[in-house]
Amino acid sequence: MRTREQATECDPHSDASAPVSNEDPIRAALASVRREIGQAAAEARRSAEAVTLVAVSKTQPVAQLEAALAAGQRIFGENRVQEAAVKWPALRARYPDVELHLIGPLQTNKVRDAVALFDVIETVDRPKLAAALAAEMAASGRRPRCYLEVNTGEEDQKAGVAPADLEALLGVCRDQHHLPITGLMAIPPQDEDPALHFALLADMARRHALPEISMGMSGDFPLAVRFGATHVRVGTAIFGARSVDEG
């Protein structure tokens, strides 16, 4: 679990009152996103400190990441193990308090690198992957926190365990492989009301006593906060539009 000090680093209000230069758009964007998180949390009668901003840095050049780091952001999400392996080791040498989340699908042949690189793996979705992660954690001694990815819309083209199969997969991960499962993650269908999916994921997390809920992206993260998200994954609202956008 994250410490109180780590939570403070992602305080949605931490940079909101700082002077913002027109030449520093990422600092301004981070401050704006943090304000929105704080407002949504207040509306839900939640503490803003209970919501962690994960800056989705996939496809972003190192200069953009350095700007976010200089603005105080310390928690980032990457989709691909290979891309993270190129960008982050040098940055983490300079910013050792960075927490890195894998938010894209994980192939079993990338498990060794993923366990070495990431602090949180948000996309555990099948028994074979759980077994591979457990074996690598035992071999390496590293135990990144893991979330189960739930395909709340049961979309054929998306990764994630079906809601009806979540309990069985959780049992395999916890009882058979002893993985550090601490939360759930989901990406709602684009053409459906995300509120229905956020409510479903939050309910599943409560029923299974999982304290961390990763849901909400640039277009809907305030709504996700109101439904109980503990982590929101925001890319476009911080770094600008990309050619392929999932954040």
N, C-alpha and C positions, 0 to 999 in steps of 0.2 A: 504494500500500500504506500501511497505517497505520504511523505512527512508534511508536517505543518509548514516547514520552511519551503518545501517544493510548492505547496499550494499557494503560499504568499507570492512566489515568483510569478504566478499566473493570475494574480489579483486583477479582475477586469477593470478596477479603478486605478491601477498602479501608475499608468502614464496619462490618464485622462486629463489631468490638470496641468501637465507640462506644456510649455510653449512649443508650438509646432511650426516649423518653417515650411514655406511652399516648396523648398528644395528637398523636403524629406517626406515623400508621399507614403512610404511604408510605415513610418512612425505615426503619421496621421491616420492611416487606415487601421493600424492596430489599436490606436486610441479609440477610434469610432466603434470598432467591433467590441472592444471591452466595455464601452458605454452601453451598447445594445445588450450585451450579456447582463450587465448590472441592472438595467431597466427591466428586462424580462424576468430576472431572478426576483426583483422586488415585487413585481406584479404577482408572482407565484408564491410570495412570502417565503422565499428561500434566501440563503446567504449567497452573495455573489462569489465568495471564496470557495464555494462548493462546486463551482463550474470551472473546468480546465479548458483553456483555449489551445487546441492543437492546430498549429499553422501548417497547412498542407503545402509542402515545399517541392513536390514532384515536378519535374521538368524545369524547375527554376534554376537560373545560373547562380553561381556561388556569390556573386556581388549582391544579389537580392537577399540571400540568406544572411549575409554579413550585415546588411542594413537592418533586418529584423532582429538579429542578435544584438546589434548596437542599441536598438530600441528597447531591449529588455526581454524579448521573447526567448523562451528556453525550451519549449516543447513543440516538436515538429513531427509531421507525418509524411512518410514516403511510401509510394506504391510498389517500387521495384527494388529488390535486394541489390541488384547490380548497380543501379544508379546511386543508391545510398552508399555503397562501398567506394564509389569514386569520390563523392562529394564530402562525406562526413568525417572520416578519420582525421584529416588535417584540422577541420573546424573544431572537432571535439578536443583536440590537443590544446586549443586556445580557449575553449569554453567547456570545461570538464563537467559543468552542471547541466548540460543539455540532456533532455530525455527524448529518445527517438522511438516513434511508433511505426510499426509496419501496418499499413491500412489497405494494402492490395493483396490479391491472392498469393498464396505461398505454395510452391511446388516442393515435393519432398526432397528433390536433389539440391535445393537451396537452403535446406534447414540448417546446416552447419554454419553457413555465413549469416543467416538470419539470427540465430541464437547469439553469435558473436557480436553482431552489430546493434541489435535492437534491445530496448528496455521493455517494450510492450509489443506483443504480437496480437493484433486485433482480429485476425481472420482464420482462426481454427474452426474447421467446418466438417471434418471427417475423421473416422477412427485411424486410418492409415497415417494421416498427418500427425495426429496426437501421439501415435507410437513413435514416429520418427523424432518428434520434438522431445519426448521423454528420454529416448536413447541419447540424443545429443546433449541434453541438459545433464544427464548422469555422467557423460564422458567429459564434458567441459567444466562442469561446476557452476556454470551460469544458469540462472533461472529467471528469465524475463517473465513478467506477468503476461497472462494470456486471456483474451476474450473469445467467446464463441460468436462467430458471425451467423446471424439468423436471416434467412431469406424470407422476410415477412410477407412479401408479395407472391412467393412461390413462383418466381419467374425462371423459366428454363435457361435463359442466357446468363443468369447471375449465379455466383457462388453463394454458399451459405447453407446451413442446415434448415430443413423445413420446420416450422413451429411444432408440428406434431412429433418430430423426431428429436427435439432438443433435449428432453429429459434423458433419453437413452444415451445420446452422445455425451452429455454432462456426466452421466454415471461412468462411462468408459474413461473419460478424462480424469475424473476425480479418484475413482475407486481402483481402476486397473492401472492407470499410468501415473497417478499422483501429480498431475500437472497443477501449477498455480493458476487456476481459473478464477479470475476476480470480476469478470463482467461480461456483458453482451454488447454486440455491435450490429447495426443494420443500416442499409441504404434503401429507403422506400422507393417504390416504382415512381417514375417521373410523371405518369399520367393519373395518379391517384392522390387523394388528400393525405398528406404526410401525417396529419394528426392521428389518423386511425392506426398507423404503423408505429408511431411514437408511443401511443397509449398501450399497444400490444407489447412492445419491447419492454417498456417500463413495468408492466404487469408481470411478464415472465421473469424479469430480474428480481422483482420482489418475491415472487413465489419460490424462487430457487436460492434466495439469500445471497444474491450477487450484488455487491455495492456499487459497481461501476457500470455506467450506461453510456455508450458512445453512439450518438445519433445527432443529426443536424449538420447541414453544410451551409454554404454561403447564402443560399436562397431561403433557408428556413430555420436557421439556428436559433433565433429568438423563440420560435414556437417549440422547438425541441427542449429548450431550457424550461419553458413553462410546463412541459410534460415530464420533467425530471431528469433530463440529460445531465450527466456529470462531466462529460467530455463532448465538445463540439469540434468538428473538423472543418476548418475554414481556409480556403485557398484563394479563390477569385476575389473575394472582398478585401483581401490583404495585398495580394501580389498582382492583381489584374487578370484579365481574361487570357486563357490559353487556347491552343488549337483543339485540344481534347480536354474537356473540363468535367471533373467529377466532384469538385470541391466548391 
